[in-house]
């Protein structure tokens, strides 16, 4: 079980602030993202293509990283600003 939290345009595209994903034991960040694409096929996939992810508050550099049960996965779309 993984708690997914959405921010900014990812929140708008998913229509929820957060949701729980039930994944197989040993699932990776990439597998979670694939599941999110299936759950929200209209708008979220294009945002996920450019998004960054935090796993329990730490930036994910390797999307093959395993998700521990009870983890929090934050979806951070690109932010504009100067």
C-alpha positions as MATLAB code, in Angstrom:
seq = 'XXXXXXXXXXXXXXXXXXXXXXXXXXXXXXXXXXXXXXXXXXXXXXXXXXXXXXXXXXXXXXXXXXXXXXXXXXXXXXXXXX';
ca = [
       0.000    0.000    0.000;
       1.367    3.418   -1.028;
      -0.086    6.853   -0.314;
       0.184    9.020   -3.432;
      -0.011   12.783   -2.910;
      -0.544   15.161   -5.823;
       0.565   18.778   -6.050;
      -0.371   21.704   -8.334;
      -1.384   20.606  -11.856;
      -1.048   16.928  -10.921;
      -3.703   17.478   -8.263;
      -5.975   19.170  -10.796;
      -5.416   16.433  -13.392;
      -6.100   13.570  -10.987;
      -9.058   15.293   -9.363;
      -7.870   14.273   -5.907;
      -5.309   15.525   -3.411;
      -4.202   12.037   -2.449;
      -5.120    8.394   -2.898;
      -3.982    4.972   -1.786;
      -2.550    2.521   -4.303;
      -2.544   -1.160   -3.550;
       0.387   -2.691   -5.404;
       2.094   -6.056   -5.335;
       4.886   -6.493   -2.783;
       8.154   -5.247   -4.257;
       6.503   -2.936   -6.805;
       8.667   -0.118   -8.124;
       8.074    3.600   -8.484;
       7.710    3.005  -12.220;
       4.971    0.435  -11.641;
       3.128    2.876   -9.384;
       3.342    5.559  -12.062;
       1.998    3.099  -14.646;
      -0.954    2.387  -12.350;
      -1.600    6.123  -11.940;
      -1.714    6.462  -15.731;
      -4.419    3.777  -15.842;
      -6.427    5.314  -13.001;
      -6.413    8.825  -14.496;
      -6.001    8.419  -18.279;
      -7.418   11.762  -19.410;
      -5.028   14.422  -18.103;
      -2.513   12.905  -15.705;
      -0.280   10.903  -18.112;
       1.197   13.990  -19.798;
       1.949   15.519  -16.384;
       3.556   12.291  -15.176;
       5.898   12.416  -18.198;
       7.464   15.616  -16.857;
       6.907   15.121  -13.117;
       9.430   14.559  -10.373;
       8.731   12.181   -7.522;
       9.557   12.131   -3.844;
       9.561    8.839   -1.966;
       9.101    9.473    1.738;
      10.396   13.008    1.206;
      13.503   12.046   -0.796;
      13.888   12.734   -4.525;
      13.590    9.641   -6.697;
      16.438    9.327   -9.164;
      15.866    5.662  -10.031;
      12.260    4.770  -10.911;
      13.097    1.064  -10.555;
      13.432    1.681   -6.818;
      11.180   -0.556   -4.736;
       8.299    1.005   -2.838;
       8.110   -0.130    0.778;
       4.672   -0.856    2.181;
       3.181    2.297    3.704;
       5.408    4.645    1.694;
       4.384    8.122    0.572;
       4.947    8.979   -3.073;
       4.620   12.655   -3.982;
       3.922   13.680   -7.577;
       5.513   17.051   -8.318;
       4.813   18.584  -11.712;
       7.290   21.078  -13.150;
       6.925   24.435  -11.433;
       7.299   27.717  -13.277;
       8.844   30.717  -11.679;
      11.859   32.866  -11.503;
];
